[in-house]
Amino acid sequence: MTVANRLFVVGLSWRTAEVAVREKLAFREDEIALVLQAMTSKLQVAEAILISTCNRVEVYGVAPPQGEAAAAVRAFLIDNRGAKPADLAGALYSHVGPDAVRHVFRVASALDSLVVGEAQILGQLKAAYAIAGKVGAAGPVLSRALERAFGAAKRVRTETAIARGAANVSSVAVELAKRVFGELRGKHVLVVGAGKMSTLAARHLYASGAARIVVTNRSPEKAEALAAEIDAIAKPWSELDALLAEADVVISSTGAREPILTRALFKKVMKARRWRPLVVIDIAVPRDAEPQIGDLDGVYLYNIDDLDKVVRANLAERAKAAEQATKIVEHEVGNFERWLRTQGVVPTIRALRDHFATIAQAELAKAHDQLARKDLTRDEQRALLDRVVQLVVNKLLHTPTSVLRGSEPDEATLRAAIACELFALAPAEAASEVEPPEQEDEEEEAEKARA
């Protein structure tokens, strides 16, 4: 089994399992270190990384040459979570070798995400890698794989449009507000009502630099609860007019049957704010805002359909960018697999270096002894060095030349071609040439006599 084929992935994701199934295999962050230690100590797993998010639970591993690591990890996960194998049978998948490498790179680049191009997975993967590093579970192969996967993700995000444009309704609010204000730093946000999507939108606005968020609702208790949840300030419903006049962005989702943001109200509000721009994002169905307020100077009104159109347009652009991103990932996967293939010959290279170094050091040690015992002239020193070099050359070439001479003709030709490629040789074709016998033994005897 090559190094490349020792990589594996075992897990499940949003593609194969609903949330009710995914949660059966989920791990808390404070559990992961102990799980990795158990996995690498009890199973035939040399390296391992465990990532557990709302959309996926996966183990990336490297197995020793023997054993079926993927099957063992699958059984380990089920047993560790106390799950029933039947519940996860159709949800768990495994990838081995190049398919495993490709999967890791696609996950890091957000090509395997529920929302293609989302940024959260990269941070989650880096956190999982950090935990594995702390407990010594991420060895040289997985470390190289993750670092190259992070590099591929960076290329995807900088060289394509895959991450541009909000991809869900709540985050589109930020995009639309930025179209008006350029940036949101220092802007005031008013949340009218306590709808779930308006809460998420307010969070996105706050994360994008909004200076202040105020919540108002007909129910003071709900306003206070929501304000506490999103680090905002609760204000009485009776102050709605004044709150609208102070806001830069309004997000409304009340569940009212009739519009509460009327044209008459907004004519007074816009006059009070001297017609400064006001973005109104109406996420409610039925709508909270009368369409006519969008005709007033300075008012930028968006309803749920407007947000959905932006989302669909952004996702279409991401789908186009995903094609380019896939090419980048495939290129980076190819680079990593070439590096993996070279790891199979590392022991041979190391043994070759050690073998050559041992021979050279032995001959140098003899020469040092001779130089220390004798008062040699410059010519004698030069002759000694010449003999040392010749002895080293003879010893290094003894076994290769013996193998070439002892091979059958066809095999000898193949081995000779390999030797020429390895050492960049261009031998002259001269069938009449006869190589003189090796002088290694005679040189050694003469060396002993001189000593």
C-alpha positions in Angstrom: 0.0 0.0 0.0 1.4 3.4 -1.0 1.4 6.4 1.2 -1.3 7.9 -1.0 -3.6 4.9 -0.5 -3.1 5.0 3.2 -5.1 8.2 3.5 -8.8 7.8 4.3 -12.0 9.7 5.2 -14.9 8.3 7.2 -18.0 10.3 8.1 -21.3 11.7 7.2 -22.6 15.1 6.1 -25.7 17.1 5.1 -25.5 15.2 1.7 -26.1 11.8 3.3 -27.9 12.4 6.6 -30.6 14.6 8.0 -29.9 16.6 11.2 -31.6 13.9 13.3 -29.0 11.4 12.1 -26.1 13.8 12.1 -26.7 14.7 15.8 -26.3 11.0 16.7 -22.6 11.2 15.7 -21.8 14.8 16.8 -19.0 15.6 19.2 -18.5 18.6 21.5 -15.3 20.5 21.0 -14.1 19.5 24.5 -14.5 15.8 23.6 -12.4 15.7 20.5 -8.9 15.5 22.0 -9.8 12.4 24.0 -11.5 10.8 21.1 -8.4 11.4 18.9 -6.1 9.9 21.5 -8.3 6.8 21.9 -8.5 6.4 18.1 -4.8 6.6 17.5 -3.9 4.4 20.5 -6.5 1.7 20.1 -6.9 1.4 16.3 -4.5 0.9 13.5 -4.5 4.7 12.8 -1.2 6.5 12.6 -2.7 10.1 12.2 -6.2 11.5 12.7 -8.2 14.7 12.6 -11.9 14.9 13.7 -14.2 17.7 12.6 -17.7 17.9 14.0 -20.0 20.7 12.8 -23.7 21.1 12.3 -23.4 19.9 8.8 -20.7 17.2 9.0 -18.8 14.7 11.2 -15.7 13.4 9.6 -12.4 11.7 10.5 -9.4 12.3 8.2 -6.8 9.6 8.9 -3.6 7.9 7.8 -3.3 4.2 8.3 -0.3 1.9 8.6 0.3 -0.4 5.5 -1.7 -3.2 7.1 -5.3 -3.3 8.3 -8.6 -1.8 7.3 -8.5 1.5 9.2 -11.7 3.0 7.6 -13.9 0.1 8.8 -12.3 0.2 12.2 -12.9 4.0 12.5 -16.5 3.6 11.4 -17.2 1.0 14.1 -15.3 3.1 16.7 -17.4 6.2 16.0 -20.7 4.3 16.2 -19.6 2.6 19.5 -18.2 5.9 21.0 -21.5 7.7 20.4 -23.6 4.7 21.6 -25.5 4.8 18.3 -27.2 1.9 16.5 -25.3 0.7 13.4 -28.6 0.5 11.6 -29.4 4.2 12.1 -26.1 5.2 10.5 -25.7 2.4 7.9 -26.8 4.5 4.9 -25.4 7.7 6.1 -21.7 6.9 6.7 -19.3 7.0 3.8 -15.6 6.4 3.3 -13.0 7.6 0.8 -9.6 6.1 0.4 -6.4 7.3 -1.4 -6.8 10.1 -4.0 -10.6 10.3 -3.4 -9.9 11.0 0.3 -7.4 13.8 -0.6 -9.8 15.3 -3.1 -12.6 15.3 -0.5 -10.5 17.1 2.1 -9.5 19.8 -0.4 -13.1 20.3 -1.5 -14.3 20.6 2.1 -11.6 23.2 2.9 -12.5 25.1 -0.2 -16.3 25.1 0.7 -17.1 23.1 -2.5 -18.8 20.4 -0.4 -20.7 22.8 1.8 -24.5 23.2 2.0 -23.9 26.8 0.8 -21.1 26.7 -1.7 -18.4 29.2 -0.9 -19.4 29.8 2.7 -16.4 30.9 4.9 -17.3 29.1 8.2 -16.0 25.7 7.2 -12.4 26.8 6.8 -12.2 28.2 10.3 -13.8 25.0 11.7 -11.3 22.9 9.8 -8.4 24.9 11.1 -9.7 24.5 14.7 -10.0 20.8 14.2 -6.4 20.6 12.9 -5.2 22.7 15.8 -6.8 20.2 18.3 -5.2 17.3 16.5 -1.8 19.0 16.5 -2.0 19.6 20.3 -2.5 15.9 21.1 0.0 14.7 18.5 -2.6 13.1 16.3 -1.8 15.2 13.2 1.4 13.8 11.8 3.5 14.8 8.7 1.1 13.5 6.1 -2.1 15.0 7.4 -0.3 18.2 8.4 0.9 18.5 4.8 -2.5 17.7 3.5 -4.3 20.2 5.6 -1.8 23.0 4.9 -2.1 22.4 1.2 -5.9 22.3 1.5 -5.8 25.6 3.3 -3.6 27.0 0.5 -6.1 25.7 -2.1 -9.0 27.3 -0.2 -7.1 30.6 -0.2 -6.6 30.4 -3.9 -10.3 29.6 -4.5 -11.4 32.6 -2.4 -9.0 35.1 -4.0 -9.0 33.9 -7.6 -12.8 33.2 -8.0 -16.1 34.9 -7.1 -17.2 31.8 -5.1 -17.5 33.7 -1.8 -18.8 37.0 -3.1 -22.4 37.9 -2.5 -24.6 36.8 0.4 -26.1 33.4 0.1 -28.9 33.5 2.6 -31.8 35.9 3.3 -30.5 37.1 6.7 -27.0 38.0 5.4 -28.4 39.7 2.3 -29.5 42.5 4.6 -25.8 43.4 5.1 -25.2 43.4 1.3 -28.2 45.6 0.6 -27.3 48.1 3.4 -23.7 48.3 2.1 -25.0 49.1 -1.3 -26.5 52.3 0.2 -23.9 53.2 2.8 -20.7 51.7 1.5 -19.8 50.5 5.0 -21.8 49.9 8.1 -19.3 51.1 10.7 -21.1 53.6 13.1 -24.6 53.0 11.7 -27.7 52.4 13.9 -30.0 49.4 13.4 -33.6 49.2 14.5 -35.2 45.7 14.7 -39.0 46.0 14.7 -40.6 42.8 15.9 -39.0 39.6 17.0 -38.9 37.4 14.0 -36.2 34.8 13.6 -34.9 36.0 10.3 -34.8 39.6 11.5 -32.7 38.5 14.5 -30.2 36.8 12.2 -30.1 39.8 9.9 -29.4 42.0 12.9 -26.6 39.8 14.0 -25.0 40.0 10.6 -25.3 43.8 10.6 -23.7 44.0 14.0 -20.9 41.7 12.9 -20.3 44.0 9.9 -19.7 47.0 12.1 -23.1 48.5 13.1 -22.5 50.6 16.2 -25.9 50.2 17.9 -28.9 47.9 17.6 -32.2 48.7 19.2 -35.2 46.3 19.4 -38.8 47.3 19.8 -41.8 45.1 20.0 -45.4 45.3 21.1 -44.6 42.8 23.8 -41.8 44.4 26.0 -40.8 41.0 27.4 -40.1 39.7 23.9 -38.2 42.9 23.0 -36.0 42.5 26.1 -35.4 38.8 25.5 -34.4 39.4 21.9 -32.2 42.4 22.9 -30.4 40.2 25.4 -29.8 37.5 22.8 -28.2 39.8 20.2 -26.5 42.3 22.5 -29.0 45.1 21.7 -31.1 47.7 23.6 -34.9 47.2 24.1 -37.1 50.2 23.7 -40.9 50.7 24.1 -43.2 50.3 21.1 -44.6 53.8 21.8 -41.3 55.3 20.8 -41.4 53.8 17.3 -41.6 57.2 15.4 -38.5 58.5 17.2 -36.6 55.2 16.8 -37.2 55.3 13.1 -35.9 58.8 12.9 -32.7 57.8 14.6 -32.0 54.6 12.6 -30.0 54.0 9.5 -31.2 50.5 8.9 -34.6 49.1 9.8 -35.3 45.4 9.9 -39.0 44.6 10.4 -40.7 41.2 11.0 -43.8 41.6 13.3 -46.4 39.2 12.1 -48.9 42.0 11.9 -51.9 41.5 9.5 -51.7 45.2 8.3 -48.7 47.4 7.5 -47.2 49.2 10.4 -44.6 51.2 8.4 -47.0 53.4 6.4 -46.3 56.1 3.9 -47.9 58.7 6.3 -45.6 57.6 9.1 -42.5 57.7 6.9 -43.3 61.2 5.5 -43.0 62.5 9.1 -40.0 60.3 9.9 -38.0 61.3 6.8 -38.8 65.0 7.4 -37.5 64.6 11.0 -34.3 63.0 9.8 -33.8 65.7 7.1 -34.2 63.0 4.3 -31.0 61.2 5.3 -30.8 57.7 3.7 -32.8 55.0 5.4 -32.7 51.3 4.4 -35.9 49.4 5.3 -35.7 45.6 5.1 -39.1 44.1 5.4 -38.9 40.4 6.0 -42.5 40.0 7.2 -45.2 38.0 5.4 -47.7 39.7 5.3 -45.5 42.7 4.7 -44.9 45.3 7.5 -44.1 48.2 5.1 -46.4 49.8 2.5 -44.8 49.6 -0.9 -45.4 53.3 -1.4 -42.7 54.3 1.2 -40.1 53.2 -1.3 -41.1 56.2 -3.4 -40.1 58.7 -0.8 -36.7 60.4 -1.2 -34.0 58.7 0.8 -35.9 55.5 1.5 -34.5 52.3 0.2 -37.2 49.6 0.7 -36.6 45.8 0.2 -39.1 43.0 0.9 -38.6 39.3 1.2 -38.9 38.7 -2.6 -36.2 41.3 -3.2 -33.9 39.4 -0.8 -34.7 36.1 -2.4 -33.8 37.5 -5.8 -30.5 38.6 -4.5 -29.8 35.2 -2.9 -30.7 33.4 -6.2 -28.5 35.7 -8.2 -25.6 35.3 -5.8 -26.0 31.5 -5.8 -26.0 31.4 -9.6 -22.8 33.4 -9.6 -21.3 31.0 -7.0 -22.3 28.0 -9.2 -20.3 29.5 -12.1 -17.4 30.3 -9.8 -17.5 26.7 -8.5 -16.4 25.4 -11.9 -13.3 27.5 -11.8 -12.7 26.7 -8.1 -12.9 22.9 -9.0 -10.1 23.3 -11.5 -8.0 25.1 -8.8 -8.7 22.3 -6.3 -7.8 19.6 -8.8 -4.5 21.3 -9.6 -3.7 21.5 -5.9 -4.8 17.9 -5.3 -2.4 16.8 -8.1 0.5 18.7 -6.5 -0.2 17.1 -3.2 -0.5 13.6 -4.7 2.9 14.0 -6.4 4.4 14.9 -3.1 2.7 11.8 -1.5 4.2 9.6 -4.2 7.7 10.9 -3.4 7.2 9.9 0.2 7.3 6.2 -0.8 11.0 6.5 -1.8 12.1 8.6 1.1 13.4 5.5 3.1 15.4 4.4 0.0 16.9 7.9 -0.4 17.7 8.1 3.3 19.3 4.6 3.2 21.3 5.6 0.1 22.6 8.7 1.7 23.6 6.8 4.9 25.3 4.1 2.9 27.3 6.5 0.8 28.2 8.6 3.9 29.3 5.5 5.8 31.7 4.5 3.0 33.1 8.0 2.7 33.6 8.5 6.4 35.4 5.1 6.8 37.9 6.0 4.1 38.4 9.5 5.5 39.0 8.1 8.9 41.8 5.9 7.5 43.3 8.9 5.7 43.2 11.0 8.9 45.1 8.3 10.7 47.8 8.2 8.0 48.1 11.9 8.0 48.5 12.0 11.7 51.2 9.2 11.8 53.4 10.4 9.0 55.1 13.5 8.0 54.0 13.5 4.4 55.2 15.8 1.7 52.8 17.8 -0.4 53.0 15.2 -3.2 52.4 12.3 -0.8 49.4 14.1 0.7 48.0 14.7 -2.8 48.6 11.0 -3.7 46.8 9.9 -0.5 43.8 12.1 -1.3 43.7 10.7 -4.8 43.7 7.1 -3.4 40.9 8.0 -0.9 38.7 9.3 -3.6 39.4 6.3 -5.8 38.7 3.9 -3.0 35.4 5.6 -2.2 34.4 5.6 -5.9 35.3 1.9 -6.2 33.3 0.9 -3.1 30.3 2.9 -4.1 30.2 1.3 -7.6 31.1 -2.2 -6.6 27.6 -3.5 -5.9 25.8 -1.7 -8.8 28.4 -2.8 -11.3 28.3 -6.4 -10.0 24.5 -6.4 -10.4 24.6 -5.0 -13.9 27.3 -7.6 -15.0 25.3 -10.4 -13.4 22.0 -9.6 -15.0 20.4 -11.3 -17.9 20.8 -9.3 -21.2 17.3 -7.8 -21.2 17.3 -7.1 -17.5 20.8 -5.6 -17.8 19.7 -3.3 -20.5 16.7 -2.1 -18.4 18.9 -1.6 -15.3 21.5 0.2 -17.3 18.8 2.6 -18.6 17.6 3.2 -15.1 21.1 3.9 -13.9 21.6 6.4 -16.8 18.4 8.2 -15.8 19.2 8.2 -12.1 22.7 9.6 -12.6 22.1 11.7 -15.7 24.6 9.6 -17.8 25.0 9.6 -21.5 27.2 6.5 -22.2 28.9 6.2 -25.6 27.9 3.2 -27.5 31.1 1.2 -28.1 30.5 -2.5 -28.2 34.2 -3.2 -28.5 35.0 -1.4 -25.2 36.1 -3.7 -22.4 36.0 -2.4 -18.9 39.1 -3.0 -16.8 38.7 -5.1 -13.7 37.9 -3.3 -10.4 41.0 -2.4 -8.4 39.2 -2.1 -5.1 40.7 -5.2 -3.4 44.2 -4.5 -4.7 44.0 -0.9 -3.5 42.8 -2.0 -0.1 45.7 -4.5 0.2 48.2 -1.8 -0.9 46.7 0.6 1.6 47.1 -1.9 4.4 50.7 -2.5 3.5 51.4 1.2 3.4 49.8 1.6 6.8 
